[in-house]
């Protein structure tokens, strides 16, 4: 499993607001090339984002589905990216008590060929991408606060 943490200069509600807009998914998820559809009522359990990953002309169309949600503190997703398999991504937002939020992103392969890789290898591949994803998520969430203030 890969575990990545970032402190964001905003409340958990600000982070969750970005996560709750499925059309923003392609702006913070590294590798998402485009969003094709967002099923209402995203992010309810069972709703999906239809996305494409990769670079043109080698795009793979797949989906991400909400498995669990506890607004504004937790969102668990099943991410499909065949032919590599499926992964589980859990985002947890915890207020730090000083107006900031600790965001933890945990990801692991749950089916397909990627599960054959040992945990440390998965982490070595996922962690750099997830550092960048949380950086992008922070830009979006923190911008919401600056724009509203």
Phi, psi and omega per residue, in radians:
X1 nan 2.529 3.055
X2 -1.844 2.318 3.130
X3 -2.217 2.122 -3.095
X4 -2.219 2.385 -3.076
X5 -2.219 2.522 3.049
X6 -2.580 2.426 3.026
X7 -1.595 2.228 -3.132
X8 -1.971 2.539 -3.077
X9 -1.522 1.020 -3.115
X10 -2.894 3.044 3.136
X11 -1.475 2.783 3.067
X12 -0.948 -0.611 3.135
X13 -1.076 -0.600 3.128
X14 -1.213 -0.704 3.101
X15 -1.159 -0.806 -3.110
X16 -1.105 -0.585 3.128
X17 -1.053 -0.646 3.089
X18 -1.215 -0.787 3.126
X19 -1.079 -0.569 -3.096
X20 -1.318 -0.220 3.068
X21 -1.716 1.654 -3.091
X22 -1.000 -0.462 3.128
X23 -1.238 -0.324 3.068
X24 -1.418 -0.181 -3.076
X25 -0.871 -0.801 -3.116
X26 -1.194 -0.241 3.137
X27 -1.490 -0.418 -3.107
X28 -2.056 -0.352 3.139
X29 -1.495 2.039 -3.137
X30 -1.187 2.237 3.128
X31 1.778 -0.328 3.102
X32 -1.297 2.037 -3.080
X33 -1.489 -0.615 3.139
X34 -2.858 2.730 3.064
X35 -1.849 2.179 -3.103
X36 -1.642 -0.576 -3.134
X37 -2.882 2.652 3.040
X38 -2.225 2.072 -3.107
X39 -1.358 2.231 3.000
X40 -1.265 2.580 0.046
X41 -1.749 1.223 3.086
X42 -0.853 2.296 0.135
X43 -1.813 0.886 3.078
X44 -1.260 2.659 3.106
X45 -0.970 2.291 -3.141
X46 1.621 -0.301 3.120
X47 -1.333 2.708 -3.033
X48 -2.303 2.667 2.920
X49 -1.850 2.279 3.061
X50 -1.721 2.071 -3.037
X51 -2.353 2.962 3.019
X52 -2.163 2.488 3.103
X53 -2.126 2.704 3.118
X54 1.851 -2.937 3.137
X55 -2.073 2.456 3.103
X56 -1.054 2.389 0.134
X57 -1.639 0.148 -3.096
X58 -1.731 1.146 3.129
X59 -1.712 2.448 3.069
X60 -2.009 2.189 3.114
X61 -1.611 2.277 -3.124
X62 -2.681 -2.905 -3.066
X63 -2.392 2.802 2.965
X64 -2.211 2.300 -3.061
X65 -2.129 2.426 3.076
X66 -1.324 2.175 3.075
X67 -1.726 -0.674 3.140
X68 -2.573 2.568 3.077
X69 -2.551 2.341 3.024
X70 -2.356 1.422 -3.068
X71 -1.092 2.344 -0.036
X72 -1.790 0.475 -2.973
X73 -1.884 -0.261 -3.073
X74 -2.737 2.442 3.046
X75 -2.487 2.148 3.111
X76 -2.003 2.283 -3.053
X77 -2.173 2.527 2.933
X78 -1.779 2.066 -3.055
X79 -1.859 2.133 3.095
X80 -1.736 2.331 3.108
X81 -2.612 1.075 -3.139
X82 -1.240 2.483 0.374
X83 -1.604 0.040 -3.138
X84 -1.305 -0.489 3.096
X85 2.270 -2.687 3.141
X86 -2.132 2.602 3.103
X87 -2.275 2.844 3.044
X88 -2.033 2.201 3.118
X89 -2.067 2.208 3.085
X90 -2.095 2.190 3.074
X91 -1.926 2.197 -3.134
X92 -2.127 2.224 -3.128
X93 -1.974 2.070 -3.106
X94 -2.159 2.135 3.106
X95 -1.146 2.488 -3.125
X96 -1.637 -0.114 3.117
X97 1.633 -0.090 -3.139
X98 -2.155 0.489 3.128
X99 1.483 0.043 3.132
X100 -1.921 2.971 -3.115
X101 -2.342 2.321 2.985
X102 -1.562 2.127 3.111
X103 -1.910 2.165 3.106
X104 -1.990 2.236 3.104
X105 -2.008 2.059 3.098
X106 -1.991 2.367 -3.110
X107 -2.469 2.427 3.045
X108 -2.647 2.661 3.059
X109 -1.308 2.384 -3.137
X110 -2.101 -0.245 3.062
X111 -2.785 2.772 3.108
X112 1.582 -3.077 -3.072
X113 -1.015 -0.516 -3.109
X114 -1.105 -0.409 3.134
X115 -1.220 -0.262 3.125
X116 -1.328 -0.275 3.129
X117 -1.386 2.361 3.069
X118 -1.062 2.662 -3.120
X119 -0.858 -0.830 -3.136
X120 -1.080 -0.557 3.096
X121 -1.239 -0.754 3.078
X122 -1.009 -0.799 -3.119
X123 -1.074 -0.756 -3.135
X124 -1.063 -0.557 3.133
X125 -1.449 -0.659 -3.027
X126 -1.498 -0.646 -3.002
X127 -0.986 -0.874 -3.141
X128 -1.035 -0.691 3.114
X129 -1.134 -0.701 -3.110
X130 -1.287 -0.514 3.000
X131 -1.035 -0.802 3.131
X132 -1.172 -0.685 3.125
X133 -1.071 -0.762 3.130
X134 -1.208 -0.543 3.068
X135 -1.125 -0.767 3.114
X136 -1.144 -0.740 3.111
X137 -1.058 -0.713 3.106
X138 -1.083 -0.766 3.114
X139 -0.980 -0.801 -3.099
X140 -1.181 -0.817 -3.097
X141 -1.178 -0.756 -3.135
X142 -1.207 -0.568 3.089
X143 -1.128 -0.658 3.102
X144 -0.995 -0.742 -3.119
X145 -1.164 -0.796 -3.140
X146 -1.116 -0.682 -3.119
X147 -1.211 -0.608 -3.123
X148 -1.361 -0.470 -3.037
X149 -1.469 nan nan
